[in-house]
């Protein structure tokens, strides 16, 4: 409710803003999975003795990102996506 003289709040113009945000989150996770899968070759070349573990970790993280992209309609998927980001940063620091 707005009082006299207050402007009315603007609507977003989207029919379903929550679905748009879920789609954006899912799209970002799919793009992240693609980037992870494209990173396998440099890891294999530069990985040294740990290249097998590095490739397995990247594939596991990419699969997790794709699964989470499909589950973005669930409220807990946003928290799981944040945990996935933390795992990616941790893997980068361990490398």
Biopython code that builds the backbone (N, CA, C, O; Angstrom):
import numpy as np
from Bio.PDB.StructureBuilder import StructureBuilder

atoms = [
    (1, "UNK", "N", (0.842, -1.167, 0.000)),
    (1, "UNK", "CA", (0.000, 0.000, 0.000)),
    (1, "UNK", "C", (0.891, 1.235, 0.000)),
    (1, "UNK", "O", (1.896, 1.310, 0.707)),
    (2, "UNK", "N", (0.506, 2.150, -0.778)),
    (2, "UNK", "CA", (1.241, 3.411, -0.833)),
    (2, "UNK", "C", (0.352, 4.513, -0.295)),
    (2, "UNK", "O", (-0.870, 4.488, -0.442)),
    (3, "UNK", "N", (0.986, 5.454, 0.316)),
    (3, "UNK", "CA", (0.255, 6.596, 0.852)),
    (3, "UNK", "C", (0.056, 7.650, -0.218)),
    (3, "UNK", "O", (0.528, 7.501, -1.345)),
    (4, "UNK", "N", (-0.636, 8.702, 0.132)),
    (4, "UNK", "CA", (-0.834, 9.772, -0.847)),
    (4, "UNK", "C", (0.503, 10.444, -1.185)),
    (4, "UNK", "O", (1.298, 10.765, -0.301)),
    (5, "UNK", "N", (0.717, 10.638, -2.436)),
    (5, "UNK", "CA", (1.938, 11.294, -2.880)),
    (5, "UNK", "C", (3.100, 10.344, -3.106)),
    (5, "UNK", "O", (4.130, 10.755, -3.639)),
    (6, "UNK", "N", (2.961, 9.066, -2.709)),
    (6, "UNK", "CA", (4.038, 8.085, -2.926)),
    (6, "UNK", "C", (3.825, 7.386, -4.260)),
    (6, "UNK", "O", (2.698, 7.041, -4.616)),
    (7, "UNK", "N", (4.906, 7.180, -4.990)),
    (7, "UNK", "CA", (4.756, 6.490, -6.269)),
    (7, "UNK", "C", (4.441, 5.010, -6.037)),
    (7, "UNK", "O", (4.862, 4.419, -5.043)),
    (8, "UNK", "N", (3.706, 4.439, -6.956)),
    (8, "UNK", "CA", (3.404, 3.012, -6.841)),
    (8, "UNK", "C", (4.649, 2.210, -7.203)),
    (8, "UNK", "O", (5.406, 2.602, -8.092)),
    (9, "UNK", "N", (4.867, 1.079, -6.512)),
    (9, "UNK", "CA", (6.053, 0.272, -6.839)),
    (9, "UNK", "C", (5.943, -0.288, -8.252)),
    (9, "UNK", "O", (4.860, -0.658, -8.705)),
    (10, "UNK", "N", (7.068, -0.342, -8.932)),
    (10, "UNK", "CA", (7.088, -0.826, -10.312)),
    (10, "UNK", "C", (7.172, -2.338, -10.326)),
    (10, "UNK", "O", (7.921, -2.940, -9.556)),
    (11, "UNK", "N", (6.405, -2.936, -11.200)),
    (11, "UNK", "CA", (6.490, -4.376, -11.392)),
    (11, "UNK", "C", (7.630, -4.672, -12.358)),
    (11, "UNK", "O", (8.033, -3.811, -13.140)),
    (12, "UNK", "N", (8.141, -5.885, -12.296)),
    (12, "UNK", "CA", (9.301, -6.229, -13.107)),
    (12, "UNK", "C", (8.972, -6.359, -14.589)),
    (12, "UNK", "O", (9.866, -6.202, -15.421)),
    (13, "UNK", "N", (7.741, -6.637, -14.940)),
    (13, "UNK", "CA", (7.390, -6.841, -16.332)),
    (13, "UNK", "C", (7.464, -8.306, -16.738)),
    (13, "UNK", "O", (7.002, -8.675, -17.818)),
    (14, "UNK", "N", (8.036, -9.138, -15.888)),
    (14, "UNK", "CA", (8.093, -10.565, -16.165)),
    (14, "UNK", "C", (6.840, -11.235, -15.620)),
    (14, "UNK", "O", (6.306, -10.829, -14.589)),
    (15, "UNK", "N", (6.385, -12.249, -16.310)),
    (15, "UNK", "CA", (5.213, -12.967, -15.815)),
    (15, "UNK", "C", (5.531, -13.760, -14.560)),
    (15, "UNK", "O", (4.715, -13.841, -13.642)),
    (16, "UNK", "N", (6.731, -14.349, -14.524)),
    (16, "UNK", "CA", (7.138, -15.153, -13.375)),
    (16, "UNK", "C", (8.605, -14.852, -13.071)),
    (16, "UNK", "O", (9.488, -15.535, -13.588)),
    (17, "UNK", "N", (8.881, -13.848, -12.247)),
    (17, "UNK", "CA", (10.274, -13.478, -11.978)),
    (17, "UNK", "C", (11.072, -14.586, -11.302)),
    (17, "UNK", "O", (12.273, -14.712, -11.541)),
    (18, "UNK", "N", (10.421, -15.395, -10.457)),
    (18, "UNK", "CA", (11.143, -16.481, -9.785)),
    (18, "UNK", "C", (11.643, -17.509, -10.800)),
    (18, "UNK", "O", (12.756, -18.020, -10.670)),
    (19, "UNK", "N", (10.835, -17.809, -11.797)),
    (19, "UNK", "CA", (11.260, -18.751, -12.833)),
    (19, "UNK", "C", (12.412, -18.175, -13.648)),
    (19, "UNK", "O", (13.300, -18.914, -14.073)),
    (20, "UNK", "N", (12.402, -16.868, -13.869)),
    (20, "UNK", "CA", (13.492, -16.239, -14.613)),
    (20, "UNK", "C", (14.802, -16.341, -13.835)),
    (20, "UNK", "O", (15.855, -16.589, -14.422)),
    (21, "UNK", "N", (14.741, -16.154, -12.535)),
    (21, "UNK", "CA", (15.950, -16.253, -11.708)),
    (21, "UNK", "C", (16.433, -17.698, -11.665)),
    (21, "UNK", "O", (17.635, -17.951, -11.735)),
    (22, "UNK", "N", (15.502, -18.650, -11.550)),
    (22, "UNK", "CA", (15.893, -20.065, -11.572)),
    (22, "UNK", "C", (16.550, -20.425, -12.898)),
    (22, "UNK", "O", (17.540, -21.156, -12.920)),
    (23, "UNK", "N", (16.011, -19.919, -14.003)),
    (23, "UNK", "CA", (16.602, -20.179, -15.307)),
    (23, "UNK", "C", (17.991, -19.587, -15.444)),
    (23, "UNK", "O", (18.878, -20.192, -16.046)),
    (24, "UNK", "N", (18.173, -18.413, -14.888)),
    (24, "UNK", "CA", (19.492, -17.788, -14.924)),
    (24, "UNK", "C", (20.498, -18.591, -14.104)),
    (24, "UNK", "O", (21.637, -18.786, -14.529)),
    (25, "UNK", "N", (20.078, -19.053, -12.936)),
    (25, "UNK", "CA", (20.963, -19.882, -12.105)),
    (25, "UNK", "C", (21.309, -21.186, -12.795)),
    (25, "UNK", "O", (22.462, -21.617, -12.771)),
    (26, "UNK", "N", (20.310, -21.822, -13.415)),
    (26, "UNK", "CA", (20.561, -23.073, -14.124)),
    (26, "UNK", "C", (21.491, -22.849, -15.315)),
    (26, "UNK", "O", (22.382, -23.658, -15.573)),
    (27, "UNK", "N", (21.282, -21.762, -16.031)),
    (27, "UNK", "CA", (22.156, -21.463, -17.162)),
    (27, "UNK", "C", (23.594, -21.224, -16.736)),
    (27, "UNK", "O", (24.530, -21.653, -17.411)),
    (28, "UNK", "N", (23.765, -20.538, -15.614)),
    (28, "UNK", "CA", (25.122, -20.295, -15.113)),
    (28, "UNK", "C", (25.795, -21.610, -14.723)),
    (28, "UNK", "O", (26.988, -21.791, -14.970)),
    (29, "UNK", "N", (25.049, -22.523, -14.120)),
    (29, "UNK", "CA", (25.627, -23.813, -13.732)),
    (29, "UNK", "C", (25.979, -24.656, -14.957)),
    (29, "UNK", "O", (26.994, -25.351, -14.956)),
    (30, "UNK", "N", (25.153, -24.601, -15.996)),
    (30, "UNK", "CA", (25.465, -25.351, -17.215)),
    (30, "UNK", "C", (26.715, -24.778, -17.879)),
    (30, "UNK", "O", (27.573, -25.533, -18.337)),
    (31, "UNK", "N", (26.823, -23.462, -17.934)),
    (31, "UNK", "CA", (28.038, -22.856, -18.497)),
    (31, "UNK", "C", (29.269, -23.206, -17.669)),
    (31, "UNK", "O", (30.352, -23.421, -18.215)),
    (32, "UNK", "N", (29.102, -23.261, -16.366)),
    (32, "UNK", "CA", (30.221, -23.644, -15.499)),
    (32, "UNK", "C", (30.633, -25.092, -15.778)),
    (32, "UNK", "O", (31.824, -25.402, -15.801)),
    (33, "UNK", "N", (29.662, -25.972, -15.986)),
    (33, "UNK", "CA", (29.987, -27.361, -16.298)),
    (33, "UNK", "C", (30.737, -27.461, -17.626)),
    (33, "UNK", "O", (31.671, -28.253, -17.750)),
    (34, "UNK", "N", (30.337, -26.668, -18.613)),
    (34, "UNK", "CA", (31.033, -26.675, -19.907)),
    (34, "UNK", "C", (32.476, -26.214, -19.734)),
    (34, "UNK", "O", (33.394, -26.813, -20.294)),
    (35, "UNK", "N", (32.674, -25.163, -18.968)),
    (35, "UNK", "CA", (34.035, -24.660, -18.734)),
    (35, "UNK", "C", (34.872, -25.707, -18.008)),
    (35, "UNK", "O", (36.046, -25.897, -18.324)),
    (36, "UNK", "N", (34.271, -26.379, -17.043)),
    (36, "UNK", "CA", (35.004, -27.423, -16.321)),
    (36, "UNK", "C", (35.401, -28.553, -17.264)),
    (36, "UNK", "O", (36.529, -29.042, -17.201)),
    (37, "UNK", "N", (34.496, -28.968, -18.129)),
    (37, "UNK", "CA", (34.830, -30.050, -19.049)),
    (37, "UNK", "C", (35.897, -29.628, -20.065)),
    (37, "UNK", "O", (36.706, -30.449, -20.495)),
    (38, "UNK", "N", (35.894, -28.354, -20.443)),
    (38, "UNK", "CA", (36.940, -27.872, -21.350)),
    (38, "UNK", "C", (38.292, -27.760, -20.649)),
    (38, "UNK", "O", (39.325, -27.689, -21.315)),
    (39, "UNK", "N", (38.300, -27.743, -19.338)),
    (39, "UNK", "CA", (39.551, -27.633, -18.586)),
    (39, "UNK", "C", (40.249, -28.973, -18.409)),
    (39, "UNK", "O", (41.354, -29.017, -17.868)),
    (40, "UNK", "N", (39.636, -30.062, -18.847)),
    (40, "UNK", "CA", (40.236, -31.382, -18.635)),
    (40, "UNK", "C", (41.548, -31.528, -19.395)),
    (40, "UNK", "O", (42.518, -32.046, -18.843)),
    (41, "UNK", "N", (41.598, -31.093, -20.628)),
    (41, "UNK", "CA", (42.829, -31.261, -21.414)),
    (41, "UNK", "C", (44.023, -30.517, -20.811)),
    (41, "UNK", "O", (45.095, -31.112, -20.694)),
    (42, "UNK", "N", (43.891, -29.253, -20.425)),
    (42, "UNK", "CA", (45.039, -28.608, -19.781)),
    (42, "UNK", "C", (45.430, -29.286, -18.472)),
    (42, "UNK", "O", (46.613, -29.327, -18.134)),
    (43, "UNK", "N", (44.466, -29.815, -17.735)),
    (43, "UNK", "CA", (44.812, -30.515, -16.496)),
    (43, "UNK", "C", (45.584, -31.789, -16.818)),
    (43, "UNK", "O", (46.539, -32.126, -16.119)),
    (44, "UNK", "N", (45.186, -32.491, -17.859)),
    (44, "UNK", "CA", (45.908, -33.712, -18.238)),
    (44, "UNK", "C", (47.335, -33.401, -18.645)),
    (44, "UNK", "O", (48.256, -34.141, -18.300)),
    (45, "UNK", "N", (47.526, -32.312, -19.377)),
    (45, "UNK", "CA", (48.868, -31.981, -19.864)),
    (45, "UNK", "C", (49.750, -31.446, -18.746)),
    (45, "UNK", "O", (50.912, -31.833, -18.630)),
    (46, "UNK", "N", (49.196, -30.550, -17.915)),
    (46, "UNK", "CA", (49.985, -29.881, -16.894)),
    (46, "UNK", "C", (49.907, -30.540, -15.515)),
    (46, "UNK", "O", (50.598, -30.111, -14.591)),
    (47, "UNK", "N", (49.087, -31.563, -15.365)),
    (47, "UNK", "CA", (48.823, -32.139, -14.053)),
    (47, "UNK", "C", (49.952, -32.955, -13.470)),
    (47, "UNK", "O", (50.023, -33.085, -12.248)),
    (48, "UNK", "N", (50.834, -33.509, -14.269)),
    (48, "UNK", "CA", (51.896, -34.336, -13.737)),
    (48, "UNK", "C", (51.360, -35.675, -13.244)),
    (48, "UNK", "O", (50.552, -36.312, -13.919)),
    (49, "UNK", "N", (51.810, -36.098, -12.067)),
    (49, "UNK", "CA", (51.402, -37.392, -11.516)),
    (49, "UNK", "C", (49.965, -37.405, -11.029)),
    (49, "UNK", "O", (49.353, -38.471, -10.968)),
    (50, "UNK", "N", (49.417, -36.267, -10.686)),
    (50, "UNK", "CA", (48.069, -36.217, -10.133)),
    (50, "UNK", "C", (47.006, -35.944, -11.185)),
    (50, "UNK", "O", (45.886, -35.565, -10.841)),
    (51, "UNK", "N", (47.331, -36.127, -12.457)),
    (51, "UNK", "CA", (46.374, -35.767, -13.499)),
    (51, "UNK", "C", (45.111, -36.617, -13.434)),
    (51, "UNK", "O", (44.029, -36.107, -13.724)),
    (52, "UNK", "N", (45.207, -37.897, -13.065)),
    (52, "UNK", "CA", (44.019, -38.740, -12.968)),
    (52, "UNK", "C", (43.058, -38.253, -11.899)),
    (52, "UNK", "O", (41.846, -38.219, -12.115)),
    (53, "UNK", "N", (43.594, -37.876, -10.747)),
    (53, "UNK", "CA", (42.746, -37.348, -9.671)),
    (53, "UNK", "C", (42.158, -35.999, -10.058)),
    (53, "UNK", "O", (41.005, -35.700, -9.747)),
    (54, "UNK", "N", (42.945, -35.206, -10.726)),
    (54, "UNK", "CA", (42.448, -33.890, -11.147)),
    (54, "UNK", "C", (41.318, -34.006, -12.153)),
    (54, "UNK", "O", (40.325, -33.284, -12.057)),
    (55, "UNK", "N", (41.456, -34.906, -13.113)),
    (55, "UNK", "CA", (40.406, -35.110, -14.109)),
    (55, "UNK", "C", (39.147, -35.649, -13.438)),
    (55, "UNK", "O", (38.038, -35.220, -13.756)),
    (56, "UNK", "N", (39.318, -36.591, -12.508)),
    (56, "UNK", "CA", (38.156, -37.155, -11.809)),
    (56, "UNK", "C", (37.430, -36.079, -10.997)),
    (56, "UNK", "O", (36.200, -36.053, -10.955)),
    (57, "UNK", "N", (38.188, -35.200, -10.359)),
    (57, "UNK", "CA", (37.566, -34.127, -9.574)),
    (57, "UNK", "C", (36.810, -33.161, -10.481)),
    (57, "UNK", "O", (35.713, -32.722, -10.138)),
    (58, "UNK", "N", (37.381, -32.830, -11.622)),
    (58, "UNK", "CA", (36.720, -31.908, -12.550)),
    (58, "UNK", "C", (35.452, -32.533, -13.115)),
    (58, "UNK", "O", (34.427, -31.860, -13.221)),
    (59, "UNK", "N", (35.509, -33.801, -13.476)),
    (59, "UNK", "CA", (34.321, -34.476, -14.011)),
    (59, "UNK", "C", (33.237, -34.555, -12.936)),
    (59, "UNK", "O", (32.063, -34.328, -13.227)),
    (60, "UNK", "N", (33.618, -34.873, -11.703)),
    (60, "UNK", "CA", (32.637, -34.941, -10.613)),
    (60, "UNK", "C", (31.991, -33.582, -10.369)),
    (60, "UNK", "O", (30.780, -33.504, -10.160)),
    (61, "UNK", "N", (32.780, -32.516, -10.392)),
    (61, "UNK", "CA", (32.219, -31.179, -10.190)),
    (61, "UNK", "C", (31.322, -30.767, -11.357)),
    (61, "UNK", "O", (30.302, -30.110, -11.153)),
    (62, "UNK", "N", (31.699, -31.150, -12.575)),
    (62, "UNK", "CA", (30.865, -30.828, -13.738)),
    (62, "UNK", "C", (29.534, -31.574, -13.678)),
    (62, "UNK", "O", (28.488, -31.002, -13.985)),
    (63, "UNK", "N", (29.568, -32.836, -13.286)),
    (63, "UNK", "CA", (28.327, -33.606, -13.152)),
    (63, "UNK", "C", (27.460, -33.001, -12.053)),
    (63, "UNK", "O", (26.245, -32.892, -12.215)),
    (64, "UNK", "N", (28.071, -32.607, -10.941)),
    (64, "UNK", "CA", (27.311, -31.976, -9.860)),
    (64, "UNK", "C", (26.663, -30.675, -10.334)),
    (64, "UNK", "O", (25.527, -30.381, -9.964)),
    (65, "UNK", "N", (27.372, -29.899, -11.146)),
    (65, "UNK", "CA", (26.809, -28.646, -11.661)),
    (65, "UNK", "C", (25.626, -28.914, -12.578)),
    (65, "UNK", "O", (24.631, -28.191, -12.531)),
    (66, "UNK", "N", (25.720, -29.946, -13.414)),
    (66, "UNK", "CA", (24.619, -30.265, -14.318)),
    (66, "UNK", "C", (23.407, -30.760, -13.535)),
    (66, "UNK", "O", (22.274, -30.387, -13.838)),
    (67, "UNK", "N", (23.646, -31.599, -12.528)),
    (67, "UNK", "CA", (22.538, -32.093, -11.706)),
    (67, "UNK", "C", (21.869, -30.936, -10.968)),
    (67, "UNK", "O", (20.642, -30.861, -10.911)),
    (68, "UNK", "N", (22.665, -30.043, -10.407)),
    (68, "UNK", "CA", (22.091, -28.890, -9.701)),
    (68, "UNK", "C", (21.339, -27.967, -10.652)),
    (68, "UNK", "O", (20.348, -27.351, -10.259)),
    (69, "UNK", "N", (21.791, -27.867, -11.878)),
    (69, "UNK", "CA", (21.068, -27.042, -12.858)),
    (69, "UNK", "C", (19.668, -27.588, -13.081)),
    (69, "UNK", "O", (18.722, -26.821, -13.260)),
    (70, "UNK", "N", (19.532, -28.886, -13.070)),
    (70, "UNK", "CA", (18.212, -29.481, -13.238)),
    (70, "UNK", "C", (17.338, -29.383, -12.005)),
    (70, "UNK", "O", (16.119, -29.522, -12.096)),
    (71, "UNK", "N", (17.944, -29.146, -10.857)),
    (71, "UNK", "CA", (17.196, -29.093, -9.594)),
    (71, "UNK", "C", (17.023, -27.675, -9.062)),
    (71, "UNK", "O", (16.762, -27.496, -7.872)),
    (72, "UNK", "N", (17.162, -26.678, -9.908)),
    (72, "UNK", "CA", (17.099, -25.303, -9.417)),
    (72, "UNK", "C", (15.715, -24.896, -8.918)),
    (72, "UNK", "O", (15.577, -23.853, -8.278)),
    (73, "UNK", "N", (14.696, -25.692, -9.195)),
    (73, "UNK", "CA", (13.365, -25.356, -8.680)),
    (73, "UNK", "C", (13.245, -25.664, -7.189)),
    (73, "UNK", "O", (12.319, -25.186, -6.534)),
    (74, "UNK", "N", (14.142, -26.435, -6.662)),
    (74, "UNK", "CA", (14.141, -26.751, -5.233)),
    (74, "UNK", "C", (14.835, -25.637, -4.462)),
    (74, "UNK", "O", (15.850, -25.120, -4.929)),
    (75, "UNK", "N", (14.325, -25.252, -3.304)),
    (75, "UNK", "CA", (14.945, -24.146, -2.564)),
    (75, "UNK", "C", (16.348, -24.472, -2.052)),
    (75, "UNK", "O", (17.175, -23.568, -1.933)),
    (76, "UNK", "N", (16.633, -25.723, -1.751)),
    (76, "UNK", "CA", (17.951, -26.077, -1.230)),
    (76, "UNK", "C", (19.017, -26.091, -2.325)),
    (76, "UNK", "O", (20.209, -26.117, -2.017)),
    (77, "UNK", "N", (18.614, -26.074, -3.593)),
    (77, "UNK", "CA", (19.585, -26.125, -4.685)),
    (77, "UNK", "C", (20.455, -24.876, -4.721)),
    (77, "UNK", "O", (21.602, -24.936, -5.165)),
    (78, "UNK", "N", (19.929, -23.749, -4.263)),
    (78, "UNK", "CA", (20.740, -22.521, -4.237)),
    (78, "UNK", "C", (21.873, -22.656, -3.238)),
    (78, "UNK", "O", (22.996, -22.229, -3.507)),
    (79, "UNK", "N", (21.587, -23.247, -2.090)),
    (79, "UNK", "CA", (22.634, -23.470, -1.085)),
    (79, "UNK", "C", (23.644, -24.479, -1.608)),
    (79, "UNK", "O", (24.849, -24.306, -1.426)),
    (80, "UNK", "N", (23.156, -25.538, -2.260)),
    (80, "UNK", "CA", (24.057, -26.533, -2.829)),
    (80, "UNK", "C", (24.933, -25.912, -3.922)),
    (80, "UNK", "O", (26.100, -26.281, -4.060)),
    (81, "UNK", "N", (24.385, -24.983, -4.693)),
    (81, "UNK", "CA", (25.191, -24.290, -5.701)),
    (81, "UNK", "C", (26.285, -23.446, -5.073)),
    (81, "UNK", "O", (27.390, -23.362, -5.608)),
    (82, "UNK", "N", (25.987, -22.821, -3.943)),
    (82, "UNK", "CA", (27.010, -22.047, -3.233)),
    (82, "UNK", "C", (28.089, -22.972, -2.684)),
    (82, "UNK", "O", (29.272, -22.631, -2.709)),
    (83, "UNK", "N", (27.688, -24.142, -2.190)),
    (83, "UNK", "CA", (28.670, -25.123, -1.706)),
    (83, "UNK", "C", (29.533, -25.603, -2.865)),
    (83, "UNK", "O", (30.739, -25.791, -2.708)),
    (84, "UNK", "N", (28.919, -25.801, -4.028)),
    (84, "UNK", "CA", (29.684, -26.205, -5.210)),
    (84, "UNK", "C", (30.739, -25.153, -5.567)),
    (84, "UNK", "O", (31.865, -25.498, -5.926)),
    (85, "UNK", "N", (30.380, -23.891, -5.469)),
    (85, "UNK", "CA", (31.349, -22.823, -5.746)),
    (85, "UNK", "C", (32.508, -22.878, -4.752)),
    (85, "UNK", "O", (33.665, -22.693, -5.130)),
    (86, "UNK", "N", (32.194, -23.131, -3.480)),
    (86, "UNK", "CA", (33.248, -23.239, -2.469)),
    (86, "UNK", "C", (34.158, -24.432, -2.766)),
    (86, "UNK", "O", (35.373, -24.343, -2.590)),
    (87, "UNK", "N", (33.580, -25.537, -3.212)),
    (87, "UNK", "CA", (34.395, -26.701, -3.581)),
    (87, "UNK", "C", (35.299, -26.397, -4.768)),
    (87, "UNK", "O", (36.448, -26.836, -4.804)),
    (88, "UNK", "N", (34.786, -25.651, -5.733)),
    (88, "UNK", "CA", (35.616, -25.282, -6.888)),
    (88, "UNK", "C", (36.793, -24.413, -6.464)),
    (88, "UNK", "O", (37.912, -24.598, -6.945)),
    (89, "UNK", "N", (36.544, -23.480, -5.576)),
    (89, "UNK", "CA", (37.632, -22.626, -5.092)),
    (89, "UNK", "C", (38.640, -23.441, -4.305)),
    (89, "UNK", "O", (39.847, -23.239, -4.437)),
    (90, "UNK", "N", (38.143, -24.373, -3.477)),
    (90, "UNK", "CA", (39.042, -25.231, -2.701)),
    (90, "UNK", "C", (39.894, -26.104, -3.611)),
    (90, "UNK", "O", (41.085, -26.283, -3.355)),
    (91, "UNK", "N", (39.300, -26.652, -4.675)),
    (91, "UNK", "CA", (40.079, -27.457, -5.620)),
    (91, "UNK", "C", (41.141, -26.612, -6.314)),
    (91, "UNK", "O", (42.255, -27.079, -6.553)),
    (92, "UNK", "N", (40.800, -25.388, -6.631)),
    (92, "UNK", "CA", (41.787, -24.499, -7.251)),
    (92, "UNK", "C", (42.942, -24.189, -6.322)),
    (92, "UNK", "O", (44.095, -24.120, -6.748)),
    (93, "UNK", "N", (42.623, -23.998, -5.034)),
    (93, "UNK", "CA", (43.685, -23.727, -4.068)),
    (93, "UNK", "C", (44.540, -24.960, -3.809)),
    (93, "UNK", "O", (45.742, -24.833, -3.573)),
    (94, "UNK", "N", (43.947, -26.148, -3.847)),
    (94, "UNK", "CA", (44.717, -27.374, -3.638)),
    (94, "UNK", "C", (45.616, -27.669, -4.823)),
    (94, "UNK", "O", (46.663, -28.300, -4.672)),
    (95, "UNK", "N", (45.214, -27.217, -5.997)),
    (95, "UNK", "CA", (46.036, -27.479, -7.177)),
    (95, "UNK", "C", (47.289, -26.634, -7.124)),
    (95, "UNK", "O", (48.120, -26.706, -8.030)),
]
sb = StructureBuilder()
sb.init_structure("model")
sb.init_model(0)
sb.init_chain("A")
sb.init_seg("    ")
for serial, (resi, resn, name, xyz) in enumerate(atoms, 1):
    if name == "N":
        sb.init_residue(resn, " ", resi, " ")
    sb.init_atom(name, np.array(xyz, "f"), 0.0, 1.0, " ", f" {name:<3s}", serial, name[0])
structure = sb.get_structure()
